[in-house]
Amino acid sequence: MSCSPGAAYAVCVALALALTLGLALALTAWRLQSLAGEKAELVAGQLTWQLSPAFAALTRLDTLPPPEPDCRAQTQALAELVQRTSLVRFAQARGAGGLLCASRRGAVVEADGVEGGASLLPAGSGQLLPGLRLAHTAGVLELDAGPLVAQLALAEREGVKVSLLAGGRALAANGEVREQGPDAGGEVAWVPSAPARIGVLVAPQWGAAPLLVLKTQWLALLLAAALGCGIAWGARRGSGGRRATGWEISEGIRQKEFFAHYQPIVTAASGECVGVEVLARWRHPVQGNVRSELFIQTAIEAGLIVSLTRYMLRRVAEELKQIVLPPGFMVGLNISTEHLALPELLEDCRPLVNLLREKQAQLVLEVSERAPLQEASGAQKVINGLRQMGVRLALDDFGAGYADKTYLSRWGFDYLKVEKGYVSALGQDSLKGNILDGLLLSSNEMGVQVIVKGVETQGQQSYLNVKGFEYLQGFYFGKPMTLNHFRQWLYSGIAESRTRPSGKREGGG
């Protein structure tokens, strides 16, 4: 071929993809049809896990103290039940003679007409989020359906539409409650062990098939491209588009190829930098700079994530010796739940903790909500030791997992880092905005500080500042950057805030 190698590669890949795209679309259409039933069963099982504490509490309503004429003892018992049962926001019990006592004085509901013992409640009437009401001969429980909506929204990422069914109504993934007709298409799975008929309806979204091809058939498309063009690997290897192997990561640690990028954390009011999140990067000898999503998961699967984190702790301690930090500055570093359960973590952190203490700064270890901590892992003892050293704990990706108030209280997180999808939905998804408002109220009650990630516009900063959020992180203030770049960014901001009369920083990066 007389054209350049890059042009020949592009032509060959395009031809190979064109031949396989039709087959991929056909396979995806078949997959969507079968996925509906599988997804319904899966989501029903996940909802069972979320709802089981409320199901158990419902059956215990008839064990409460006998109602008194003023319901005082009954109200206290019901309030305690609400406090210790996840999702429950209201409880009511029926005593002898039909006397009704509720967890809040003066708040009594009539549930005789609840079809099948369960009903869905739309948002409104003093409630920002929709609810799920469960009726029993002994009383009523009303659940906060916000986490259920989040679960439905997560399930809709694979080309299906998911709804929760109860009492002739359907709760959609956007938080809307509507009447459910008998002719609704799709696959239904019923939540096992529920005290009433609560189901999950899953309907395929055929318009999502092309996008789903890109998400699920990417490997087949890459193989087709490789078969259609012998130089595909050579042309791609410098682009950082290939996942690393465990051996490469091990060699990368040994050869000190990994380094740190720093992304600023700022105050919502003024944009003043009060901390950073440390992000691992890899300068691969062949591929160049490799993004973290191409090696972090591989490191976890290969059992190398602890070794990589230890290396990063040492690397950051060496790098930060070169920089002057403002008092109270926080340095956040991601850590796996596996590492957080190892007693050796205390010594792993000690050099960086000692350095930051000299600089009047503090280390914040960030653990993802996607991988929950287990009580049997021994992490609590390690966390207690870290706290004695002055290390703080942050729950990262909050809103993408299953953490509730009980989980947050048990592990004593100091910070919640909100998953960036909530910010990108501002102005488009009122439900997520309401959830953010509720999160701020709950975090204030628990004494936890919130850091909102993913801020990319001045409008988002202004909105979150008005709402009362204190700390923000995102590309609007600064992308992840090398230490030298961050030092210039930080020092220029400090000088700028000293010379400007208002003291307000406009953001940087």
Secondary structure, 3 states (H helix, E strand, C coil): CCCCHHHHHHHHHHHHHHHHHHHHHHHHHHHHHHHHHHHHHHHHHHHHHHHHHHHHHHHCHHHCCCCCCCCHHHHHHHHHHHHHCCCEEEEEEECHHHCEEECCCCCCCCCCCCHHHEEEECCECCECCCEEEEEECCEEEEEECHHHHHHHHHHHHHCEEEEEEECCEEEECCCCEEECCCCCCCEEEECCCCCCCEEEEEEECHHHHHHHHHHHCHHHHHHHHHHHCCCHHHHHCCCCCCCCCHHHHHHHHHCCCEEEEEEEEEECCCCCEEEEEEEEEEEECCCEEECHHHCHHHHHHCCCHHHHHHHHHHHHHHHHHHCCCCCCCEEEEECCHHHHCCCCHHHHHHHHHHHHHHCCCEEEEEEECCCCCCHHHCHHHHHHHHHHCCCEEEEEEECCCCCCHHHHHHHCCCEEEECCHHHHCCCCCHHHHHHHHHHHHHHHHHCCEEEECCCCCHHHHHHHHHHCCCEEECCCCCCCECHHHHHHHHHHHHHHHHHCCCCCCCCCC
